[in-house]
Amino acid sequence: MNTEDLHEVILRQRKKYDEFLIKREQSSKLELKDDFVTVVTGVRRCGKSTLLKQAFFDDCYYVNFDDERFLEFQVADFSKLYELLHELFGSKKLFVFDEVQNIAGWERFVRRLNNEKNKVFVTGSNANMLSRELGTHLTGRTINIELYPFSFGEYLSFKGKKVNTKRLLAEDRAMIKRSFNEYIETGGFPEYVRTGKHEYLQSLYNNIIFRDIVSRYKVRAERELREIMYHAVSNLAKEISFNNLRKLTSLANTSTVSDFFYYFESSFLLFLVYRYDQSLKKQINNPKKIYCIDTGLAYQIGFRFSEDKCRLLENIVLIQLKRFGKAVYFHKRKHECDFLIKEGININSAIQVCYALDKENEKREIDGILEAMEEHNLTEGLILTYDQEDTLKHKGFEIKVKPVWKWLIA
């Protein structure tokens, strides 16, 4: 890449920052004083760049490599880039590189900067690719932060809705529930929340499929990949079988289906939750439950909001648990419980999700969480519903019933 083009790109990117968004919950994890390379990963357009720009833009060298003008950029050009940054903006010890995995060999340059006692932040929309490259050249030198689309609390802040969670008045509850209904359907991608343009989410989805999956992994069976994605998103919170998905397409074997889900997870589009078992082999071989990064995106791709609100609630709960960094499984024996939370080697929480506890489902939902609690020696469980609140006592166990929206902003 010639110096003149590089010079122009750097200056244009510097002038481009005019975004005003809310402070993200993960911003508290951004640390300048340690000696680690901080890696911020997450689905495309969830706000990784803005998170770092808000925190450091005036004090750092900033370069976004997710720019077609960097197509000719080679690893040898990093030295040229380094010199230009010093020339244009003076001496700094803080570097922010967006989507740096687009440049082959980037990790060697980042290692050199780290060796020279610079603080480096990098972002990426492919978790496994970054992990592989970092593991080769920066083992033990990285801290990872995962960013997701807006949580419900962030959504309320973005909409200018202030909530005193310690003292909710009737009008507060009404406002929160109205906002939560919107959040279920729109999800939390910042630009979509801001504009409400359905075309944006469809364009975003196509970008992720093509740029982060088809192009990056050289997928030839794009039609089959999209068919499997559509089927998965249309069956949120349900068990899936790779073999059954293979039969729905013309793919020759289940390993290709497994590869596709590896790509989906790497790009933060979908997440698989395993049935808990002490046998790792059984966990791998058992059917998994499928969830999407964002209910708004799922709704645009294939899920229909009116079909099953319970599954959308369950999806929102799963993503929130992942925001908390929890290791999540589901329980299934004679009965089923939606989520088991593992801390260390033990299961320490059980969560059931349903839209409402009523005469038709109450026994099933309670039997499921009780079975999970008994198996893992838990004395307290949690059932999340749309708007019910209660405390249930069964067989010496206590089960809290709480609205999902209240749990999300607690």
VOPAGU-2260 file (C-alpha; in pm, 1 decimal, decimal comma):
REM VOPAGU-2260
SITE   aa  ch    i         X         Y         Z
SITE  MET   A    0       0,0       0,0       0,0
SITE  ASN   A    1     157,8     332,3     -97,6
SITE  THR   A    2     224,7     601,1     161,0
SITE  GLU   A    3      -1,4     861,1       1,2
SITE  ASP   A    4    -309,6     632,1      10,4
SITE  LEU   A    5    -233,0     523,7     364,6
SITE  HIS   A    6    -197,5     887,4     471,3
SITE  GLU   A    7    -540,8     974,0     327,0
SITE  VAL   A    8    -716,3     676,1     486,9
SITE  ILE   A    9    -576,0     751,2     832,5
SITE  LEU   A   10    -682,9    1115,9     817,7
SITE  ARG   A   11   -1030,0    1036,9     688,1
SITE  GLN   A   12   -1088,0     777,4     960,2
SITE  ARG   A   13    -973,0    1027,4    1220,1
SITE  LYS   A   14   -1231,0    1283,0    1109,0
SITE  LYS   A   15   -1511,4    1030,0    1085,9
SITE  TYR   A   16   -1582,4     994,1    1456,8
SITE  ASP   A   17   -1897,6    1188,7    1536,9
SITE  GLU   A   18   -2107,0     916,3    1700,7
SITE  PHE   A   19   -2286,5     978,6    2025,9
SITE  LEU   A   20   -2403,4     667,6    2201,3
SITE  ILE   A   21   -2455,7     567,7    2561,0
SITE  LYS   A   22   -2182,1     442,6    2786,4
SITE  ARG   A   23   -2173,7      64,4    2756,3
SITE  GLU   A   24   -2177,7    -167,5    3055,4
SITE  GLN   A   25   -1854,5    -331,8    2941,8
SITE  SER   A   26   -1663,0      -1,4    2942,6
SITE  SER   A   27   -1572,3     -61,1    3307,8
SITE  LYS   A   28   -1355,2    -352,6    3194,5
SITE  LEU   A   29   -1131,2    -134,8    2976,1
SITE  GLU   A   30    -800,1    -108,8    3160,0
SITE  LEU   A   31    -502,0     105,1    3058,4
SITE  LYS   A   32    -255,2      24,0    3332,5
SITE  ASP   A   33    -195,7    -345,8    3267,3
SITE  ASP   A   34      60,2    -494,8    3026,8
SITE  PHE   A   35    -187,4    -703,7    2827,4
SITE  VAL   A   36    -325,0    -670,6    2477,1
SITE  THR   A   37    -700,3    -621,2    2520,5
SITE  VAL   A   38    -911,4    -804,9    2263,2
SITE  VAL   A   39   -1271,9    -687,0    2220,2
SITE  THR   A   40   -1477,9    -936,5    2022,9
SITE  GLY   A   41   -1841,0    -945,0    1920,1
SITE  VAL   A   42   -2081,2    -963,1    1630,9
SITE  ARG   A   43   -2037,2    -707,7    1353,8
SITE  ARG   A   44   -2192,5    -365,3    1432,6
SITE  CYS   A   45   -2263,0    -431,7    1800,1
SITE  GLY   A   46   -2062,0    -124,0    1904,0
SITE  LYS   A   47   -1702,8    -245,4    1952,3
SITE  SER   A   48   -1549,0      50,9    1768,1
SITE  THR   A   49   -1765,9     306,1    1947,2
SITE  LEU   A   50   -1685,0     151,4    2285,3
SITE  LEU   A   51   -1313,2     213,3    2230,5
SITE  LYS   A   52   -1354,3     547,5    2054,1
SITE  GLN   A   53   -1560,8     684,9    2340,9
SITE  ALA   A   54   -1296,7     580,6    2590,3
SITE  PHE   A   55    -973,3     663,9    2410,1
SITE  PHE   A   56   -1020,3     842,2    2075,9
SITE  ASP   A   57    -839,0    1165,2    2169,7
SITE  ASP   A   58    -548,7     979,3    2329,5
SITE  CYS   A   59    -481,9     692,9    2088,5
SITE  TYR   A   60    -374,2     599,4    1740,4
SITE  TYR   A   61    -689,6     464,8    1578,7
SITE  VAL   A   62    -702,9     253,6    1260,1
SITE  ASN   A   63   -1001,5      61,6    1122,6
SITE  PHE   A   64    -889,8    -223,4     896,3
SITE  ASP   A   65   -1246,2    -311,8     796,8
SITE  ASP   A   66   -1209,6     -70,6     504,9
SITE  GLU   A   67   -1182,8    -165,5     139,2
SITE  ARG   A   68    -894,8      81,5     101,9
SITE  PHE   A   69    -683,7    -160,1     307,9
SITE  LEU   A   70    -720,2    -441,7      52,9
SITE  GLU   A   71    -362,9    -384,9     -65,7
SITE  PHE   A   72    -222,5    -353,5     286,9
SITE  GLN   A   73      47,1    -610,4     369,7
SITE  VAL   A   74     218,4    -698,2     695,8
SITE  ALA   A   75     528,4    -510,4     575,4
SITE  ASP   A   76     317,6    -191,8     565,0
SITE  PHE   A   77     278,8    -186,6     942,9
SITE  SER   A   78     615,1     -11,3     982,5
SITE  LYS   A   79     502,5     252,3     733,5
SITE  LEU   A   80     175,2     288,4     924,5
SITE  TYR   A   81     361,1     327,7    1252,9
SITE  GLU   A   82     578,0     607,4    1113,7
SITE  LEU   A   83     278,4     789,6     965,0
SITE  LEU   A   84      82,4     775,3    1290,1
SITE  HIS   A   85     377,0     934,2    1474,7
SITE  GLU   A   86     417,4    1196,9    1205,6
SITE  LEU   A   87      49,0    1294,6    1198,4
SITE  PHE   A   88     -49,5    1276,2    1564,7
SITE  GLY   A   89     269,2    1293,3    1767,7
SITE  SER   A   90     398,2    1037,3    2013,8
SITE  LYS   A   91     139,0     814,0    2181,8
SITE  LYS   A   92     156,6     485,0    2368,7
SITE  LEU   A   93    -200,5     372,1    2302,6
SITE  PHE   A   94    -313,6     188,2    1986,5
SITE  VAL   A   95    -668,3      89,7    1883,9
SITE  PHE   A   96    -699,3    -142,8    1582,5
SITE  ASP   A   97   -1045,6    -232,2    1451,6
SITE  GLU   A   98   -1106,9    -565,1    1272,1
SITE  VAL   A   99    -733,2    -622,3    1262,3
SITE  GLN   A  100    -773,3    -990,3    1170,9
SITE  ASN   A  101    -835,7    -874,0     812,3
SITE  ILE   A  102    -458,3    -826,8     779,5
SITE  ALA   A  103    -254,4   -1147,2     762,1
SITE  GLY   A  104      30,5   -1144,9    1012,4
SITE  TRP   A  105    -112,9    -862,3    1225,2
SITE  GLU   A  106     -33,6   -1041,8    1549,7
SITE  ARG   A  107     342,9   -1007,7    1496,9
SITE  PHE   A  108     314,9    -629,1    1479,0
SITE  VAL   A  109      90,8    -618,8    1785,7
SITE  ARG   A  110     341,0    -836,0    1973,3
SITE  ARG   A  111     618,9    -589,5    1885,1
SITE  LEU   A  112     410,9    -297,7    2011,0
SITE  ASN   A  113     338,3    -490,0    2330,9
SITE  ASN   A  114     708,3    -571,4    2376,1
SITE  GLU   A  115     781,7    -198,4    2347,3
SITE  LYS   A  116     544,7    -127,6    2640,3
SITE  ASN   A  117     261,0      14,4    2433,5
SITE  LYS   A  118    -100,9     -51,4    2530,3
SITE  VAL   A  119    -290,5    -214,5    2242,4
SITE  PHE   A  120    -664,3    -271,6    2197,9
SITE  VAL   A  121    -784,6    -479,4    1903,6
SITE  THR   A  122   -1136,9    -564,0    1795,1
SITE  GLY   A  123   -1263,8    -849,5    1582,3
SITE  SER   A  124   -1585,8   -1009,1    1466,6
SITE  ASN   A  125   -1445,1   -1361,2    1446,0
SITE  ALA   A  126   -1372,8   -1507,6    1787,7
SITE  ASN   A  127   -1203,5   -1831,5    1685,3
SITE  MET   A  128    -980,9   -1674,8    1421,4
SITE  LEU   A  129    -855,8   -1418,3    1669,4
SITE  SER   A  130    -803,0   -1683,4    1935,3
SITE  ARG   A  131    -601,1   -1899,0    1696,8
SITE  GLU   A  132    -374,8   -1612,4    1590,4
SITE  LEU   A  133    -335,0   -1476,1    1942,2
SITE  GLY   A  134    -263,4   -1822,0    2077,1
SITE  THR   A  135      24,4   -1863,1    1832,9
SITE  HIS   A  136     203,7   -1534,3    1897,6
SITE  LEU   A  137      59,0   -1371,8    2210,7
SITE  THR   A  138       0,5   -1659,7    2452,3
SITE  GLY   A  139     -57,1   -1527,9    2803,0
SITE  ARG   A  140     -49,6   -1164,8    2690,9
SITE  THR   A  141    -416,2   -1101,0    2619,7
SITE  ILE   A  142    -734,9   -1008,8    2803,6
SITE  ASN   A  143   -1062,7   -1082,3    2626,0
SITE  ILE   A  144   -1383,2    -877,2    2645,1
SITE  GLU   A  145   -1697,9    -987,1    2462,7
SITE  LEU   A  146   -1944,9    -720,0    2354,3
SITE  TYR   A  147   -2306,0    -786,9    2256,2
SITE  PRO   A  148   -2583,9    -569,5    2114,9
SITE  PHE   A  149   -2756,2    -345,5    2370,2
SITE  SER   A  150   -2880,3    -515,7    2684,8
SITE  PHE   A  151   -3227,5    -411,5    2797,1
SITE  GLY   A  152   -3072,3    -174,8    3050,2
SITE  GLU   A  153   -2861,5     -14,4    2776,2
SITE  TYR   A  154   -3166,6      -0,3    2549,3
SITE  LEU   A  155   -3355,9     196,1    2815,6
SITE  SER   A  156   -3061,4     433,9    2857,4
SITE  PHE   A  157   -3036,2     486,3    2481,4
SITE  LYS   A  158   -3407,8     570,1    2471,2
SITE  GLY   A  159   -3362,0     819,9    2755,6
SITE  LYS   A  160   -3568,6     615,2    3000,7
SITE  LYS   A  161   -3443,7     649,8    3357,7
SITE  VAL   A  162   -3547,0     381,3    3604,2
SITE  ASN   A  163   -3510,5     361,4    3980,1
SITE  THR   A  164   -3497,0     -14,5    4021,9
SITE  LYS   A  165   -3523,8      11,2    4401,4
SITE  ARG   A  166   -3860,8     187,1    4386,6
SITE  LEU   A  167   -4074,6     109,4    4083,6
SITE  LEU   A  168   -4395,8     309,6    4066,0
SITE  ALA   A  169   -4695,7     192,3    3864,2
SITE  GLU   A  170   -4611,0     432,7    3580,0
SITE  ASP   A  171   -4249,8     306,3    3582,4
SITE  ARG   A  172   -4366,0     -53,1    3544,8
SITE  ALA   A  173   -4596,8      41,0    3257,9
SITE  MET   A  174   -4318,4     230,4    3079,5
SITE  ILE   A  175   -4068,2     -52,3    3128,4
SITE  LYS   A  176   -4310,2    -315,1    2996,8
SITE  ARG   A  177   -4388,1    -103,5    2689,7
SITE  SER   A  178   -4015,8     -63,8    2628,9
SITE  PHE   A  179   -3954,6    -433,3    2687,9
SITE  ASN   A  180   -4217,2    -525,7    2426,8
SITE  GLU   A  181   -4031,3    -302,9    2181,1
SITE  TYR   A  182   -3696,0    -453,2    2282,3
SITE  ILE   A  183   -3818,3    -809,4    2227,7
SITE  GLU   A  184   -3906,4    -726,2    1868,5
SITE  THR   A  185   -3631,3    -480,2    1775,8
SITE  GLY   A  186   -3339,0    -630,4    1964,6
SITE  GLY   A  187   -3032,9    -426,5    2054,6
SITE  PHE   A  188   -2820,0    -348,0    1748,9
SITE  PRO   A  189   -2744,0      22,2    1810,5
SITE  GLU   A  190   -2802,9     148,9    1456,2
SITE  TYR   A  191   -3129,9     -41,6    1420,5
SITE  VAL   A  192   -3250,8      84,8    1757,9
SITE  ARG   A  193   -3166,9     436,5    1639,9
SITE  THR   A  194   -3324,0     420,3    1291,6
SITE  GLY   A  195   -3575,7     134,6    1296,2
SITE  LYS   A  196   -3488,6      56,6     933,7
SITE  HIS   A  197   -3554,0    -310,5     858,4
SITE  GLU   A  198   -3323,4    -290,2     557,0
SITE  TYR   A  199   -3032,7    -223,4     793,6
SITE  LEU   A  200   -3070,0    -556,4     972,7
SITE  GLN   A  201   -3108,7    -745,9     645,6
SITE  SER   A  202   -2796,4    -577,3     508,6
SITE  LEU   A  203   -2608,1    -651,1     830,0
SITE  TYR   A  204   -2708,8   -1017,1     813,7
SITE  ASN   A  205   -2593,9   -1046,6     451,3
SITE  ASN   A  206   -2262,9    -882,3     540,3
SITE  ILE   A  207   -2199,0   -1127,3     822,8
SITE  ILE   A  208   -2287,4   -1425,6     605,7
SITE  PHE   A  209   -2076,2   -1316,7     311,4
SITE  ARG   A  210   -1780,6   -1134,6     468,1
SITE  ASP   A  211   -1740,2   -1320,3     798,2
SITE  ILE   A  212   -1836,8   -1668,2     680,6
SITE  VAL   A  213   -1859,9   -1735,9     304,3
SITE  SER   A  214   -1557,8   -1528,1     206,3
SITE  ARG   A  215   -1345,3   -1596,2     513,6
SITE  TYR   A  216   -1399,2   -1973,3     516,3
SITE  LYS   A  217   -1432,3   -2010,0     137,3
SITE  VAL   A  218   -1775,9   -2173,3     164,7
SITE  ARG   A  219   -1901,8   -2306,3    -167,2
SITE  ALA   A  220   -2242,0   -2427,8     -51,5
SITE  GLU   A  221   -2377,2   -2080,5      29,5
SITE  ARG   A  222   -2736,6   -2172,7     -48,7
SITE  GLU   A  223   -2731,0   -2468,9     189,8
SITE  LEU   A  224   -2559,6   -2257,4     455,8
SITE  ARG   A  225   -2835,8   -1995,9     433,5
SITE  GLU   A  226   -3104,4   -2266,3     444,4
SITE  ILE   A  227   -2958,1   -2407,7     764,5
SITE  MET   A  228   -2929,0   -2061,2     916,5
SITE  TYR   A  229   -3292,9   -1987,1     830,7
SITE  HIS   A  230   -3408,2   -2315,8     983,6
SITE  ALA   A  231   -3200,3   -2260,2    1297,5
SITE  VAL   A  232   -3328,8   -1906,9    1355,7
SITE  SER   A  233   -3686,2   -2020,6    1292,1
SITE  ASN   A  234   -3645,0   -2275,4    1572,5
SITE  LEU   A  235   -3496,1   -2068,9    1852,1
SITE  ALA   A  236   -3462,7   -2237,3    2191,7
SITE  LYS   A  237   -3538,1   -2578,4    2042,3
SITE  GLU   A  238   -3317,0   -2884,4    2021,7
SITE  ILE   A  239   -3149,8   -2940,8    1688,1
SITE  SER   A  240   -2981,5   -3241,5    1530,7
SITE  PHE   A  241   -2702,9   -3198,0    1275,9
SITE  ASN   A  242   -2817,7   -3514,2    1102,9
SITE  ASN   A  243   -3174,3   -3385,9    1066,1
SITE  LEU   A  244   -3044,0   -3058,2     928,2
SITE  ARG   A  245   -2834,3   -3249,6     676,8
SITE  LYS   A  246   -3147,8   -3424,9     554,7
SITE  LEU   A  247   -3318,2   -3088,7     498,9
SITE  THR   A  248   -3050,1   -2991,0     248,5
SITE  SER   A  249   -2850,5   -3163,5     -22,3
SITE  LEU   A  250   -2537,2   -3173,5     191,9
SITE  ALA   A  251   -2357,9   -3505,0     184,8
SITE  ASN   A  252   -2259,1   -3538,9     550,3
SITE  THR   A  253   -2316,2   -3401,8     899,2
SITE  SER   A  254   -1958,5   -3278,2     932,4
SITE  THR   A  255   -2041,0   -2997,9     688,3
SITE  VAL   A  256   -2340,0   -2899,9     902,4
SITE  SER   A  257   -2112,2   -2904,4    1207,6
SITE  ASP   A  258   -1866,0   -2680,4    1022,8
SITE  PHE   A  259   -2144,3   -2435,9     940,8
SITE  PHE   A  260   -2237,8   -2404,3    1305,8
SITE  TYR   A  261   -1872,0   -2349,8    1392,1
SITE  TYR   A  262   -1875,8   -2058,0    1147,2
SITE  PHE   A  263   -2203,0   -1922,5    1289,7
SITE  GLU   A  264   -2067,8   -1933,8    1644,5
SITE  SER   A  265   -1730,2   -1788,0    1545,2
SITE  SER   A  266   -1911,0   -1492,1    1390,4
SITE  PHE   A  267   -2141,0   -1454,3    1694,7
SITE  LEU   A  268   -2456,0   -1516,4    1491,2
SITE  LEU   A  269   -2574,2   -1827,5    1672,7
SITE  PHE   A  270   -2495,3   -2005,9    1997,5
SITE  LEU   A  271   -2533,3   -2373,7    2081,2
SITE  VAL   A  272   -2620,6   -2470,8    2437,8
SITE  TYR   A  273   -2531,5   -2826,4    2537,6
SITE  ARG   A  274   -2736,7   -3064,4    2748,7
SITE  TYR   A  275   -2549,2   -3100,2    3075,8
SITE  ASP   A  276   -2386,3   -3434,0    3142,6
SITE  GLN   A  277   -2079,3   -3530,9    3342,5
SITE  SER   A  278   -1967,8   -3723,9    3036,7
SITE  LEU   A  279   -1811,8   -3482,1    2789,4
SITE  LYS   A  280   -1866,4   -3735,2    2508,6
SITE  LYS   A  281   -2240,7   -3746,2    2579,9
SITE  GLN   A  282   -2255,3   -3365,9    2592,1
SITE  ILE   A  283   -2099,0   -3345,3    2247,0
SITE  ASN   A  284   -2316,0   -3616,9    2094,1
SITE  ASN   A  285   -2650,0   -3511,9    2243,4
SITE  PRO   A  286   -2877,1   -3266,5    2057,3
SITE  LYS   A  287   -2812,5   -2900,1    2134,2
SITE  LYS   A  288   -3043,8   -2603,9    2175,2
SITE  ILE   A  289   -3000,7   -2309,6    1941,7
SITE  TYR   A  290   -3009,9   -1936,1    2016,5
SITE  CYS   A  291   -2949,5   -1619,2    1813,3
SITE  ILE   A  292   -2733,0   -1317,9    1898,1
SITE  ASP   A  293   -3032,5   -1082,8    1880,2
SITE  THR   A  294   -3410,2   -1124,7    1871,0
SITE  GLY   A  295   -3450,8    -835,3    1628,1
SITE  LEU   A  296   -3212,6    -999,9    1384,4
SITE  ALA   A  297   -3384,5   -1337,2    1433,0
SITE  TYR   A  298   -3718,8   -1177,7    1359,6
SITE  GLN   A  299   -3588,5   -1030,8    1034,5
SITE  ILE   A  300   -3425,4   -1354,6     918,4
SITE  GLY   A  301   -3689,0   -1612,2     993,0
SITE  PHE   A  302   -3851,8   -1608,0    1335,5
SITE  ARG   A  303   -4204,1   -1472,4    1360,1
SITE  PHE   A  304   -4276,8   -1265,5    1670,9
SITE  SER   A  305   -4633,4   -1389,8    1710,0
SITE  GLU   A  306   -4536,6   -1757,4    1698,9
SITE  ASP   A  307   -4390,9   -1813,9    2043,4
SITE  LYS   A  308   -4304,9   -1525,6    2276,1
SITE  CYS   A  309   -4170,3   -1770,0    2532,6
SITE  ARG   A  310   -3886,2   -1872,1    2301,4
SITE  LEU   A  311   -3794,9   -1507,5    2245,0
SITE  LEU   A  312   -3782,6   -1451,3    2622,0
SITE  GLU   A  313   -3562,5   -1757,3    2656,1
SITE  ASN   A  314   -3328,7   -1625,5    2386,2
SITE  ILE   A  315   -3299,3   -1289,8    2563,5
SITE  VAL   A  316   -3217,3   -1463,6    2892,8
SITE  LEU   A  317   -2946,5   -1675,8    2728,4
SITE  ILE   A  318   -2775,4   -1372,2    2573,5
SITE  GLN   A  319   -2786,9   -1189,4    2907,0
SITE  LEU   A  320   -2623,6   -1487,1    3078,0
SITE  LYS   A  321   -2351,1   -1476,7    2813,9
SITE  ARG   A  322   -2304,2   -1104,1    2882,4
SITE  PHE   A  323   -2238,7   -1206,0    3241,8
SITE  GLY   A  324   -1976,6   -1452,8    3114,2
SITE  LYS   A  325   -2164,1   -1756,4    3245,8
SITE  ALA   A  326   -2106,9   -2116,3    3136,5
SITE  VAL   A  327   -2459,7   -2226,2    3040,3
SITE  TYR   A  328   -2616,8   -2569,8    2982,6
SITE  PHE   A  329   -2968,9   -2709,5    2981,2
SITE  HIS   A  330   -3109,5   -2994,9    3187,3
SITE  LYS   A  331   -3302,9   -3284,3    3041,6
SITE  ARG   A  332   -3385,1   -3610,3    3209,8
SITE  LYS   A  333   -3747,7   -3708,8    3272,1
SITE  HIS   A  334   -3824,1   -3335,1    3273,7
SITE  GLU   A  335   -3646,3   -3031,2    3129,6
SITE  CYS   A  336   -3503,3   -2710,9    3272,8
SITE  ASP   A  337   -3394,8   -2435,1    3036,6
SITE  PHE   A  338   -3066,8   -2321,8    3192,9
SITE  LEU   A  339   -2808,1   -2456,7    3432,7
SITE  ILE   A  340   -2525,8   -2219,0    3530,7
SITE  LYS   A  341   -2188,4   -2374,0    3600,1
SITE  GLU   A  342   -1927,9   -2210,7    3824,4
SITE  GLY   A  343   -1600,1   -2398,4    3840,1
SITE  ILE   A  344   -1686,2   -2768,2    3848,3
SITE  ASN   A  345   -2032,7   -2729,5    4001,3
SITE  ILE   A  346   -2379,7   -2628,8    3883,9
SITE  ASN   A  347   -2488,7   -2345,3    4113,8
SITE  SER   A  348   -2806,8   -2210,1    3952,2
SITE  ALA   A  349   -3114,5   -2335,7    3768,9
SITE  ILE   A  350   -3338,0   -2106,2    3562,6
SITE  GLN   A  351   -3666,3   -2186,3    3391,0
SITE  VAL   A  352   -3824,2   -1947,3    3138,9
SITE  CYS   A  353   -4188,3   -1932,9    3031,6
SITE  TYR   A  354   -4419,6   -1656,2    2916,8
SITE  ALA   A  355   -4665,2   -1720,9    3200,7
SITE  LEU   A  356   -4726,9   -1985,9    3463,4
SITE  ASP   A  357   -5082,4   -2113,5    3418,4
SITE  LYS   A  358   -5288,7   -2425,9    3478,0
SITE  GLU   A  359   -5168,3   -2583,7    3153,7
SITE  ASN   A  360   -4793,9   -2552,6    3209,5
SITE  GLU   A  361   -4735,3   -2493,0    3581,1
SITE  LYS   A  362   -4673,3   -2857,7    3671,1
SITE  ARG   A  363   -4439,2   -2909,8    3373,9
SITE  GLU   A  364   -4232,5   -2598,5    3443,3
SITE  ILE   A  365   -4204,6   -2664,3    3816,9
SITE  ASP   A  366   -4127,2   -3035,3    3772,2
SITE  GLY   A  367   -3845,7   -2941,3    3534,3
SITE  ILE   A  368   -3671,9   -2695,4    3763,3
SITE  LEU   A  369   -3727,5   -2914,0    4070,9
SITE  GLU   A  370   -3566,0   -3212,2    3898,9
SITE  ALA   A  371   -3264,6   -2997,1    3807,7
SITE  MET   A  372   -3240,8   -2856,5    4161,3
SITE  GLU   A  373   -3258,7   -3202,2    4319,0
SITE  GLU   A  374   -2993,8   -3345,2    4086,2
SITE  HIS   A  375   -2749,2   -3061,9    4159,3
SITE  ASN   A  376   -2829,7   -3008,6    4527,9
SITE  LEU   A  377   -2968,3   -2658,1    4482,6
SITE  THR   A  378   -3203,7   -2517,4    4744,9
SITE  GLU   A  379   -3327,6   -2220,9    4539,8
SITE  GLY   A  380   -3434,3   -2185,6    4176,6
SITE  LEU   A  381   -3562,3   -1910,1    3949,3
SITE  ILE   A  382   -3853,3   -1903,1    3704,6
SITE  LEU   A  383   -3856,5   -1602,0    3471,5
SITE  THR   A  384   -4188,6   -1502,8    3315,3
SITE  TYR   A  385   -4317,3   -1201,4    3127,1
SITE  ASP   A  386   -4482,2   -1032,6    3425,7
SITE  GLN   A  387   -4543,7   -1264,1    3722,8
SITE  GLU   A  388   -4378,2   -1235,4    4060,8
SITE  ASP   A  389   -4408,3   -1484,7    4344,7
SITE  THR   A  390   -4224,1   -1722,9    4576,1
SITE  LEU   A  391   -4317,3   -2091,4    4552,7
SITE  LYS   A  392   -4240,3   -2364,7    4806,2
SITE  HIS   A  393   -4221,2   -2724,5    4685,8
SITE  LYS   A  394   -4077,4   -3028,1    4866,3
SITE  GLY   A  395   -3858,9   -2805,3    5081,6
SITE  PHE   A  396   -3725,4   -2611,2    4781,2
SITE  GLU   A  397   -3781,8   -2241,2    4718,2
SITE  ILE   A  398   -3851,5   -2113,9    4367,8
SITE  LYS   A  399   -3853,2   -1741,2    4297,1
SITE  VAL   A  400   -4082,4   -1624,8    4014,9
SITE  LYS   A  401   -3975,4   -1296,8    3859,7
SITE  PRO   A  402   -4048,2   -1091,1    3544,6
SITE  VAL   A  403   -3772,8   -1119,5    3283,8
SITE  TRP   A  404   -3760,9    -741,3    3241,2
SITE  LYS   A  405   -3705,8    -693,3    3614,5
SITE  TRP   A  406   -3429,5    -954,6    3620,2
SITE  LEU   A  407   -3259,6    -784,4    3324,6
SITE  ILE   A  408   -3233,5    -444,2    3492,6
SITE  ALA   A  409   -3170,4    -561,3    3849,7
